[in-house]
Amino acid sequence: MATIEVRDLTRAYGPVRAVDGISFSVGDGEIFALLGPNGAGKTTTVEILEGYRTRDSGTVRVLGHDPATGGSGYRARIGVVLQSAGFEEEFTVRELVRLQTRLFPRGHDPDELIALVGLAEKRNTRVKGLSGGQRRRLDLALGLAGAPDLLFLDEPTTGFDPAARHHAWDLVANLRELGTTILLTTHYLEEAQRLADRVAVMREGRLLATGTPEDLRAGSKLPTVISFGTPSADLPPLSASPDVSGTTVRVVSRDAVGDAWRLTGWAREHNLALADFAVSPPTLEDVYLALTEESPDEPAD
Ligand SMILES: Nc1ncnc2c1ncn2[C@@H]1O[C@H](COP(=O)(O)OP(=O)(O)OP(=O)(O)O)[C@@H](O)[C@H]1O
């Protein structure tokens, strides 16, 4: 059974149709990323699923409950990690985590949880002594305190340095191993590509596309780009005309395998190294930009 099942969900604020008839489901143990530009309707959707906002119409089932009427039994089974939770600054990490785990009937062991989010060394540090990234880890520990079946993660790595971001990704991967279902919102497409089993791209209250990152990339029909350093001999005929910028040649290829084959054969024949030779298929970010930058009247696919 799906952990989240949403059908024809709508929610308007006056004339603004923030959520305009969306349907999707998230399977048990799946990591699902909701993507979209500012104002797309992501927060509204997520808060309806969390039970913190009302809907106008449509059906929503989360963990078998209607979040609007699920009450505390429902809330005990979900974890919510918001972007900026306010903390009691004088508490230590351990004190806060312990207090939070006690609120739940089957709360995590505080020390295990602190270790899971990589804060073991800061266990006895007061919140006011934590860095921004460490606070976000604490956010995550608090969201996980009740050992939730479903975790809502709102932009979990905003403001992180690259090392902290990679650490957070490892952590989410650990949660996947534990079988936690995760609904993630993020503006980092690399994050979605790395973590999510499936993504949904939302704009102006509607879903433009849903699928695995690979499905979306394959279905996008966006070209593969072949690039390399400017060679000292004339290029062989390729599927598209090369574009030379500075010392780099780019070919927006219509036949990536054929062009790569022609180029590498030609380079060997002429004994050329072809510096920085790269074949780059479209990324999730390319697909996202192509989808969200189309004018609203154009069909998305
Ligand atoms: N409480 C509110 N009252 C009026 N309008 C609102 C309210 N909350 C959201 N909106 C409007 O609904 C639309 C969707 O907002 P929402 O916050 O759901 O988008 P979002 O995708 O989460 O955006 P972001 O990426 O910026 O967080 C926007 O046009 C927003 O201005």
The ligand as a MOL file (V3000), in Angstrom:
LIG
                    3D

  0  0  0     0  0            999 V3000
M  V30 BEGIN CTAB
M  V30 COUNTS 31 33 0 0 0
M  V30 BEGIN ATOM
M  V30 1 N -1.0110 31.8160 3.7200 0
M  V30 2 C -1.0670 32.2440 2.4450 0
M  V30 3 N -1.9020 33.2310 2.0760 0
M  V30 4 C -1.9680 33.6450 0.7930 0
M  V30 5 N -1.2540 33.1250 -0.2060 0
M  V30 6 C -0.3940 32.1300 0.0870 0
M  V30 7 C -0.2620 31.6380 1.4290 0
M  V30 8 N 0.6730 30.6580 1.4220 0
M  V30 9 C 1.0940 30.5270 0.1420 0
M  V30 10 N 0.4520 31.4210 -0.6570 0
M  V30 11 C 0.6340 31.5560 -2.1180 0
M  V30 12 O 0.4260 30.2670 -2.7020 0
M  V30 13 C 1.3720 30.0120 -3.7230 0
M  V30 14 C 2.1430 28.7570 -3.3980 0
M  V30 15 O 2.9550 28.9810 -2.2410 0
M  V30 16 P 3.8410 27.8430 -1.5580 0
M  V30 17 O 4.4410 28.4490 -0.3280 0
M  V30 18 O 3.0290 26.6320 -1.3890 0
M  V30 19 O 4.9570 27.6270 -2.6910 0
M  V30 20 P 6.3740 26.8820 -2.6080 0
M  V30 21 O 6.4600 26.0490 -3.8300 0
M  V30 22 O 6.5320 26.2050 -1.3080 0
M  V30 23 O 7.4160 28.0820 -2.7250 0
M  V30 24 P 8.9520 28.2310 -2.1210 0
M  V30 25 O 9.8250 27.3820 -2.9720 0
M  V30 26 O 9.2100 29.6890 -2.3310 0
M  V30 27 O 8.9050 27.8420 -0.6740 0
M  V30 28 C 2.2360 31.2680 -3.8390 0
M  V30 29 O 1.7030 32.0680 -4.8690 0
M  V30 30 C 2.0550 31.9330 -2.4860 0
M  V30 31 O 2.2010 33.3270 -2.6090 0
M  V30 END ATOM
M  V30 BEGIN BOND
M  V30 1 1 1 2
M  V30 2 1 2 3
M  V30 3 2 2 7
M  V30 4 2 3 4
M  V30 5 1 4 5
M  V30 6 2 5 6
M  V30 7 1 6 7
M  V30 8 1 6 10
M  V30 9 1 7 8
M  V30 10 2 8 9
M  V30 11 1 9 10
M  V30 12 1 10 11
M  V30 13 1 11 12
M  V30 14 1 11 30
M  V30 15 1 12 13
M  V30 16 1 13 14
M  V30 17 1 13 28
M  V30 18 1 14 15
M  V30 19 1 15 16
M  V30 20 2 16 17
M  V30 21 1 16 18
M  V30 22 1 16 19
M  V30 23 1 19 20
M  V30 24 2 20 21
M  V30 25 1 20 22
M  V30 26 1 20 23
M  V30 27 1 23 24
M  V30 28 2 24 25
M  V30 29 1 24 26
M  V30 30 1 24 27
M  V30 31 1 28 29
M  V30 32 1 28 30
M  V30 33 1 30 31
M  V30 END BOND
M  V30 END CTAB
M  END
